[in-house]
Amino acid sequence: MTNALIHFAVGTAGAFVVFLVFERLAGVTRFSMPFGLFFVGVACASGSHYVSPWATPAILLLYTLVSASEFQQDRAAAKAAAEKKKDS
């Protein structure tokens, strides 16, 4: 049980750090913490309990990759919108 609680805390804190990094890169100044970070923590706790302790870094890596992909998509959409507005 202690192992699961530790992995829940590490997973939630790690996901929050990833969230903060990408929000900072996006230039967001005001936000509220998304509830989804707790799901990452639960996934880390479950993975560490049922699969392997290495599930926590793997889940955090997946969350980081998804966040980076979303960040790139947002940048591409903003760039396309700026070019469209410039052409008008």
C-alpha positions as CSV (number, residue, x, y, z in Angstrom):
1,M,0.0,0.0,0.0
2,T,2.8,2.4,0.8
3,N,4.4,1.7,-2.6
4,A,1.2,2.6,-4.3
5,L,0.8,5.8,-2.3
6,I,4.4,6.8,-3.1
7,H,3.9,6.2,-6.8
8,F,0.6,8.1,-6.7
9,A,2.3,11.1,-5.2
10,V,5.3,10.9,-7.6
11,G,3.0,10.5,-10.6
12,T,0.8,13.3,-9.6
13,A,3.7,15.7,-8.8
14,G,5.6,14.7,-12.0
15,A,2.5,15.2,-14.1
16,F,2.0,18.6,-12.5
17,V,5.6,19.6,-13.3
18,V,5.1,18.5,-16.9
19,F,1.9,20.5,-17.1
20,L,3.6,23.6,-15.7
21,V,6.4,23.4,-18.1
22,F,4.2,23.2,-21.2
23,E,1.8,25.9,-19.8
24,R,4.8,28.1,-19.3
25,L,6.0,27.4,-22.8
26,A,2.6,28.2,-24.2
27,G,2.7,31.6,-22.4
28,V,-0.3,30.9,-20.2
29,T,-0.3,33.2,-17.1
30,R,-3.4,32.1,-15.3
31,F,-4.8,28.5,-15.1
32,S,-6.2,26.0,-12.7
33,M,-4.8,22.6,-12.2
34,P,-6.6,20.1,-14.3
35,F,-8.3,17.1,-12.6
36,G,-6.7,14.8,-15.2
37,L,-3.4,14.9,-13.3
38,F,-5.0,12.8,-10.6
39,F,-5.8,10.2,-13.2
40,V,-2.1,10.1,-14.1
41,G,-1.4,9.6,-10.4
42,V,-3.9,6.7,-10.1
43,A,-2.4,5.2,-13.3
44,C,1.1,5.4,-11.8
45,A,-0.1,3.8,-8.5
46,S,-2.0,1.0,-10.3
47,G,0.8,0.4,-12.7
48,S,3.4,0.2,-9.9
49,H,1.2,-2.2,-7.9
50,Y,0.1,-4.5,-10.6
51,V,2.8,-4.3,-13.3
52,S,6.2,-2.9,-12.2
53,P,7.7,0.1,-10.4
54,W,9.0,1.1,-13.8
55,A,5.4,1.9,-14.9
56,T,5.5,5.3,-13.2
57,P,8.4,6.7,-15.3
58,A,6.8,5.1,-18.4
59,I,3.5,6.7,-17.7
60,L,5.1,10.1,-17.1
61,L,7.1,9.8,-20.3
62,L,3.9,9.1,-22.2
63,Y,2.2,12.1,-20.6
64,T,5.2,14.2,-21.6
65,L,5.1,13.0,-25.2
66,V,1.3,13.7,-25.4
67,S,1.8,17.2,-23.9
68,A,4.6,17.9,-26.3
69,S,2.5,16.8,-29.3
70,E,-0.4,19.0,-28.1
71,F,1.9,21.9,-27.7
72,Q,3.3,21.5,-31.2
73,Q,-0.2,21.3,-32.6
74,D,-1.3,24.5,-30.8
75,R,1.8,26.3,-32.1
76,A,1.1,25.1,-35.7
77,A,-2.6,26.2,-35.4
78,A,-1.6,29.6,-34.0
79,K,0.9,30.1,-36.8
80,A,-1.7,29.2,-39.4
81,A,-4.3,31.5,-37.9
82,A,-1.7,34.3,-37.8
83,E,-0.8,33.8,-41.5
84,K,-4.5,33.6,-42.5
85,K,-5.2,36.8,-40.6
86,K,-2.2,38.5,-42.2
87,D,-3.4,37.5,-45.7
88,S,-6.9,38.9,-45.1
